[in-house]
Every structure is written in structure tokens, then in C-alpha cells.
């Protein structure tokens, strides 16, 4: 079994030392190395990897523009985040670092002072940069952040309807009833239309959709009310009135106790959001909210094509984390199960070999920044834990990692989910829980993709578990991940079931 670790610069952790970020390297200022490739990066919220029309999982779901990207470009079918939670994942995208290195360990943690975001490297090398949409990292503010010439964002989680945008320092309130996906698209196109034509550009388009609670655009509400839903085999335990599998198929005995208990909590199918939401309605509204998100992608692609920009522009679409819909009796993310950890990732346009169609290598969110800089002809800084997958997009044979790692830190307002560390190869996944007396988990994901049979107590797999555990602790040690984060009682998130969950800030 081979474990591939990337070389990193040694940095001290926020909360455990000085998190002074690496400075922009002098070599990156060499304008002669600058290419004129434009890049558009589109990010969504809570979009799981298999809820796209071309995947065929949800018969009634139509995502023509995601399908368009997959058909005209490349689908990275093994894309993962390093932490399945909004703020940590978004910080990992912008910094190219693991969560324990950049310090944004939950949705309330501030970005440490001096943190470098990869768009700052683009700016320094002559790019015009724009950020539009959800930021959601720590403070409940909408102020412009470093690395962007154009800024249009809202506070915290924002709202599906009538979000107030801070546009380059000026508050803009919607005059009419405005759906957030449409507003994000409008400001994104404003940046593109009013950009400096003499400069290459980078647009970071960050959607609120499809974050809970799901509120589709008016025309889309109820479109799937009569659709037949697809429930996962692990939604109900064997013996349950609604169970579809036997105990021989689903080893429920070795499901951790915290998972069994969570099915009756805020993030469980039996009592989701404290019983204030029906599961089927929840599921359907999620799918309906994807419609406007997909339309936004289409509008951006249409603009780039109409302006003859696609030949010189690379477009990415990605989710910030996945989302569970009944797997193991859970909803939401945070866990290291496939539907939480995996995300959609598509690329099309300049530099993308559409003959490749699918990339099977394990791509992670920490690889986005290094890849975009590589596309721009800029040498990635040593601060990055991720690496560029530009060569994979081009269809070139490249040595690549066969092992990836995951971390999630326990949150005071959502104590149902413990601290999680996990390691995944192409065949096995080992999940370790910290701070609770419970079973760890081991899955042969190649032969058991639904993670129905926990093998952790099977003696035949003892050596596999031991090797993966050693790999996990080696990763923690070599990436300075031994430090644990502790939040004070005062750092509690503000959330309201009627206004949208977990939108940042404290009270």
C-alpha cells in the first residue's frame, strides 16, 4: 500500500503558535512568465457529488449546464474536500492548506491575520480579480477581502431572497424581490462586462445555494412534488418498518453509537431540524434549489461563449462539501462518509482535454489554488499543501496520490458529531473518532460503496486497519496537525430555523 504525502513548509498553527503565512515569492513577480489564460471558478454550497443529471442517480433531476460542462470538458469523479464544512473547506480552497494549518476549523473561526489567499498571487502577476457571493469565514461581515479588485458579497450565510450585497464597499439593497442565485450571477456578469480588457481575469463566483434550509426560486417550487424519491439502503436499520436491506447486507451492529443516536437528533432522519421539516419535502426542495444554481452556471458559460472568451478561459465548477440524504440515518455533512466527503468537480474550456472526459485521480479542494496558479503560469508558493492537477486536465500521464486524508473538529453548537479523522485509498477507508468511547470504522469502499459493512472488528482486516491508522497518524505528524482547537463558550453560532442555519457570527 503506497502513501503519498506532499512536501510542505513548516508553519505554526493559529491557536497553537504564530500562523504567519508565507510571503509572496519574488519569483512569482516575473511578468515574463505570466500567461493570459482567464479562469472562472464557480463554487456551490452543500452540493453532493452524485446529484447531477448526467450521473443518473436521481431520475427526475435535470442539470443541463452541469451536464454541458461534463460533455464539453472533464468530470473529476473522485473529488474530495479535506473538511466537510462550509468555512473550513472554503478556507482550504483559498489558502491551499489543510484545516489544521489555516486555522479556520469551524464556521465561527476567523481567518488568521496575515493569511495569504491564492488570488493575491494572481493580482501580483497582473490579473484583475473578482469575488462574488458567499464568503462565510468567521465574522458576520461583508467587507472586501485581500486578493480581489472587485467585491460583491453579503454577510454570513445571506438569504435566499433579498440579500444585501456589499459592492466594493457600498451597500446595495435589492429594489425588487431578488433570488440570491440570480443576484450572484448578475454581479458576476457585472465584473466580466466592466473588466479591464487589457488584463487577464479571474472570477471567483461563490453561491449560497444549495445550503439548508433549501428555498428554490419561485418558478421552481413544487416541480418535483410528484417525483419518486431514491432512498439509500442504509437510511433505516434492519428490522425497521421501512428497512429495505437485511442484517446480512447491512452490518448495523457495528455502526458507531453516535451515528445510531444522531438519527433521532437535529441532523437525523427521524427528527431533522428538531422535527420542523419533513424528509421528503426537504429532499425535493434541495433538488429544486439546484435548478437556479445550474441556470447560473449556464448564464456564465453563455456570456463567455458570446464574447468569444471560452477559447482562452478555463471554467471550474465545484461544491464546498457534500450532503447526506438518509445515509446511515443522517442528513447534513461533517462526517467522513462518501456523500459528505465527496464533491462535484467539473472543468471545461482552454487547456482542458475534452477527450479525457473523466479523471479518476483523487483531487482535493487544497489543489484548486495551485492548479489555477499553474494555469496562469505562476509557480505555486511553498505554503500550499495541495498540488496542481493542470497536467491531468491536459490528459498527460502524471504520478498522483493514491491516499487522501480528512479531518473535522467537534463543534460546540452541534455536539452530535465528534472530532473525525479519516484516511482513504482507492480500496479502503479508515475513520477514527476522537473524544468518545465508540467504534472506529473500516470499509472496503471498492466492494462496498454504500459503506454498509464496517470491518473494524473483522480479524482478516486487522493489518489493513493498522496500516491505515499508521498512515493517518504519520500525516497528522508530518503536517503539524497535532494541535487541537478549543472555542470558548462565548463563541456560539447564531442560527435560526426560519431564517437559515448557521450563518456565522456570535452572540
N, C-alpha and C positions, 0 to 999 in steps of 0.2 A: 504494500500500500504506500503510495507516494504522497507526501505532504509538501505543498508549495507555499512558502512564505515570501512576502515581498520585503526588500530592504527598506528601512525607514530611518528617518532622522530621530534622534532621541530628544523628546520633549517632555517636560514635566506636566502633570495634569492639573487642570483647574480644580481647586478644592483640595489638591494634594501637593501643590507646588506652583511654580511660575509657568503659565501656559503661553509664554511669549512665542508667537508664531514666527516661522521662518520668513526672512525678508525677501522681497522680490530680487531674484538673482540678477546680477549685472548682465549676464549673457542673454537674458530674456529681452533686453532693451535693444538688441541688434536688429534694427528695422530691415536690414537686408535679408533676414530670414523670414520676414513676415509674408505669408501668403494672403491672397484676397478672398479666401473662402468665407462665405457667410454661414452662420449657424443659427438655427431656431431650436430651442429646447422647450417642449411643452410638457408640463407636469400636472398630473391629476392627484386627487386625494382618495385613498381607500379603494382604489380600483384593483380588484384581484386579477391575477394573470390570465384566467381562463374565461372571463366574461367579455369576450369579443366575438362578434358574429362568425368570423372565419374559423374560430376554434371549434365550433359545432357543439359545444357543451349545452347551451341554452337554445333550444329550437326556435323560440319566438324572438330572441334578441337580435336586433339588426344594428350593426355599427358600420355603415358603408364606407366611412372615411378612414377608420382604423383598418378595415379590410383593404381599402385602397393603398394605404401605406404598406401593408404586408405584401400586396400583389406587386407593387411597383418598387419595392425595396427589400428590406430584410427584417425578419422576425427573430429576435433573440429569445428563444423559447425557454432558456434557463437563466432568467434574470432574477436577481435577489437583492434585497436590502440587507444592511448589516444590523439594523434595529427596526422592528416593525411598529413604529410610532411616528406620528407626523413630524414634530420638531427635530428629534434626533436624526431621522432619515434625511430631512431637508438640509440640516447642517452638514451631514456627511456628503451630500451631493455638492454643496457649495465649497466645502473645505477639502474634499477628497480623503477624509480621515474617519477612522472608526469613532464610535460614540465616546468611548472612554478616553480618547485623545482630544477631541474638540470640546468636550465637557458639557454639551447640551444633552443631558441624559434623560430629560423628560420634557413635557410641554410647558413647564414653568421656568426652566433654566435659561438664564441669559447667555448670549454668545459672549465668551470671554473677550475682554478688551485686547485689541491688537490682533485678533483673528484675521487671517487673510482668506478672502474668497477668490476662487479661480477667475471670475470676471475682472478682478483688478489687474491680473496679468494681461488680459486682453486689452484693457484700457491703456496700459503702459506701452503696448505694442501697436497702438494706432486704431484700435477698434472703437466704434460707437456702440455702447451697450445700453440695453433697456430691460427693466424689470417690471412686470405687470402681474397683479393678483395677490394671492395669499403669501404672506411671509411667515407669521406664526412661529417665532422662535423667542420664547421668553416673555418679553414685555408686551403689554397690551397697547402698542403704539403703531403708528403708520408712517413714521419718519423715514425719509430716504436713507438707504444704507450704502456703505462703501462699495465701489465697483460698478456703479450704474450712472450713466449720463442722463437717462430718462427713468422716471419713477412714477408708478401709479399703483398704489396698494391701499388696503384697508386695515383697520385694527383687528388684531387677533384672528378669530375664525371667520369674521364677517357674517353676512346674512345672505340667504338665497335671494331675498328681494330687497332692493333699495339700499345696498351697501354704499356708504360714503367713502369715496376714494381720495387719498392724498395724492395729488398730481403735481409732482415737482415742488412740493411744499405748500400747495394751495388745496384747501378742502373743496371738493366738488360733490354737491348733493344732487342726486338724480331728480330731474324735473318731473318725470313721469314714472310709472311703475316699471322698474328695470330688473330683469333677471340677471343674476351675477355672472353666469357663463357668457351671456351676451355682452355685459359690460367689460369683462376681461378681454373678449375678442375685439371690442371697439377700441380700447386703449392700446391693445397690441397693434392693431392696424394704424392707429394714430402715430405710433412710433415708426412703423415701417414707411408710412407715407411722408412723414416730415423729417426723415433721417438725412444726414449729410451724404449726398451721393458720391462724394469723393473718398469715403471711408468704408471699409468692410464693417458689417454689423453683426451683433449678437443679441438675440432677443430671448429672454427667459420668461415664458408665459406660464404662470402658476395658478391653476384653478382651485376653487373651493370644492367644486363637485368632484367625487360624489360622497362627500362627508355626511355622516349622520347628523341630525335627522334629515333624511332624504326628502327634498321638495322639488319635484320636477317642474319644468316650465309649464305654463297654463295649458298649452295645446297638447301636452304630453301626459297630463294627469289622467289616469284610468285606462291608458292604451293597452295595458296588459292585465286588466282586471279579470279577463276570462281565460288568460293563458294558464296552461297546465305547468305547475312548478316541478322542478327537478330537485329532490331532496337527497342529501348524501347518505350513504349506507350507515355511517356512524352517528347519525342525528339522534337515534334512540337506542338504548341498550337492549340486548337480547332479553326477551320476556316482557318488554314494554308493549302496550296495546298497539302502538304504531310502528314497532320494530319491523324491519324488512330483512334482517340477517339473523343467523343463528349464533349461538355462543361458540360454535366451532369456527365460524368465519370471523367473528369479532371478539377478540380476547379482552372482554370488558373487565375481567378480574384484575388485570394488570394495568388498567388505566389509573393514573395517579388520582389520589383522593381529592386534590384541589380541583381537578378537572370535573370529577363527578359532582362536587359541591357547587361548582360555578354554574352548572346548567340551571340552578334554581336562583341565580343572582342577576344583577344588573346586566351582565354580559352572557347570560344563558338563555337557551330557547324556551325554558319553562316560565321565565319571569323577566323577559328582556325589558330593559329600562324600567324596572320595578313594575312590570305589568302594564305599562302605559302604551304598549304597541303590540299589535297582532303580527305574528311572524310572517304570514303570507302577504299582508299589506306592506310590511317592512321590505320584504324581498322584491315585490313588484315596484314599489316606489324607487328602489335603488336602480332597477333596470330602466325605469322611465327617466330617471335623472341622468342616465348615461346618454340619452338621445341628444340633449343640448350640448353636452361635452363633445360628442362626436361631431355635431354640426359645427362647433367652434373650430375643431381641427380642420374640417373641410373648408371653412372660410379662409383660414390662413393659407392652406395649400392653394386654393383658388387664386388668392391675391398674388402669391409668389409666381404661379404659372402665368397669370395675366400680365405680370410685369417682367416676364422672361428672366426670372431670378433663380428658377429651380436648377438650371444648369450649373450654377455656381453657389448653391446653398444646400447645406445638409440639414435635414429636419429630423429631430428625435421626438418620440412620444414615450412617456414613462409614468408609472404610478409611484407614489411615495411609500406605499406599503400595501399589503393585500387586505383581505377581509374575509372572515368566516361567516358562512351561512348555514349553520347547523352542524358542521363537522365536529365530532366529539361533544355534541350538545352545546356548542359555543357560538356566539356571534362576536363581532369586533376583530381586533388584531392582537398584537403584543406577544402571542405565543410563537413558538418555533415550528408549528405545523405548516405544511406546504402552502395552504391557502392564505396564510398570514405572512409568511416569509417571501413568497414569490410575487413578482410584479410583472405587468406587461411592459415590454420594451420593443419599440419599432424604430427603424431608421430608413430614410429614403432620400434621394437627391444626389448631389455631387459627391463623388468618392465612395458611393455605395454600390457594390457589385450586385445588381438585382438578380443575376444568375445564381447567386448563392442561396437566396430565398430564406434559409433557416440557418441560424448559428446555434450550435449545441453547447458551446463552451459556457462555463459559469461566469456570467457578468454580474457585477455588483454596483450599487449606487456610488461607491467610492471611486469607480472607474470613469464616471461621467466627466468630471473636470479634466483629468489627464487626457482623455480622448479628445475633448473639444479643443484643448490647447494644442494637442498634436495636429489636429485638423488645421488649426491656424498657423502651424509652423513654429510653435513656441515649445521649447523644452520644458517639460513639467518640472516643478520645483521639488526638492527633496522632502518637503512637508507632506507629500501625498503618500497614503497607504495604498491607494489604488494605482492601476496602470492603464495605459491606453490600449483600447481594442480597435484602433483605427485599421490595423492590418487585417483583422478579422472581417471588418466591413468591406475591405477591398478584395476579400476572397483569398488572401495569402495564408499559407500554412504557417502557424505560429505556435511555439511552445506555450502552454497555458496551464493555469492552476486546475487541479482536479479536486481540490478541497477548499471549502469556504467555511466561514465562522459567523456566529451570531451572538448578540448579547441584548438583553433587556433588563433594565433596573427597576425593581419594585417601586411603585408609586403610592404615596400615602393616600390619595383620594380614591384609588382603585386597588385596594389591597387583595382583591380576589386572585390576582395573577402574581406569582412570586418572581424573584430575580431568576432569569433564564440565561444559560449559556449553551450553545449548541455547535456541533461540527457536522458537516455534510460532505460526503463524497458522492460520486455518481451512483453508488450502490447502497451506502448505509448512512443513517443519520443517528447521532447520539445527542440526547438532550439531558442536560444536568440542571437541577434546581438547587438554589442556594437559600438557606434560612428556613427551610421547612423539613419536617421528617416525613419523607414521602418517596415513592419510587421514581427513579430516573427512567428514561425511555431509550430504546434502541429499535430502529426499524430498518428492514431491508426494503428500501423505497423502490428499488428496481423491480422487485416482485410483489411488493405490497404498497402501491402508490397511494392508497387511501389511508395508510398508517393504521391498520386495523389490528395488527398483531405485535404487541410490544414484546421484544425478545430479550429484555434485560435480565430475566431470570432463567433463561434457557442456557444450560452449560455449554451447548455446542457453539454459542456465540460469545463466550467469555473472553476469548482472545481478541475478538473484534472490538468488543466494548472497551477492553483495556487499552488497545492501540489508539482508539479514537479519543479516549479520555486523556491519554498522554499527549496526543496531538493538540487537544483543546488547551491543556494547561501550558504547553510549550508556546502556543500562540499568545495566551494571556501574558506570559512572562516576557516574550521577545517583543511585544508591542506595548510594554509598560501598562498593562491592564490590571495590575493587582489592586489598584486603589478602588475603594467603594465610596459611593456618594451618599451623603446624608442631608436631607432637607429639613429645615426647622418646621415646627407646627404652623407657623405663620404663612409658610409658602403653600397655600392650598389653592387649587384652581377654581375659577368661577365657572359654573356650568348651570344651565337651565334647560330642562327637558323641552320646554316650549320654544326656546329661542335658539337652540343649537348647543351641542355638547362641547365642553372642554375647549373654550375659545381663548384661553390664555389669561394672564393677569392673576392677581392675588387679592384676597380680602382679609 
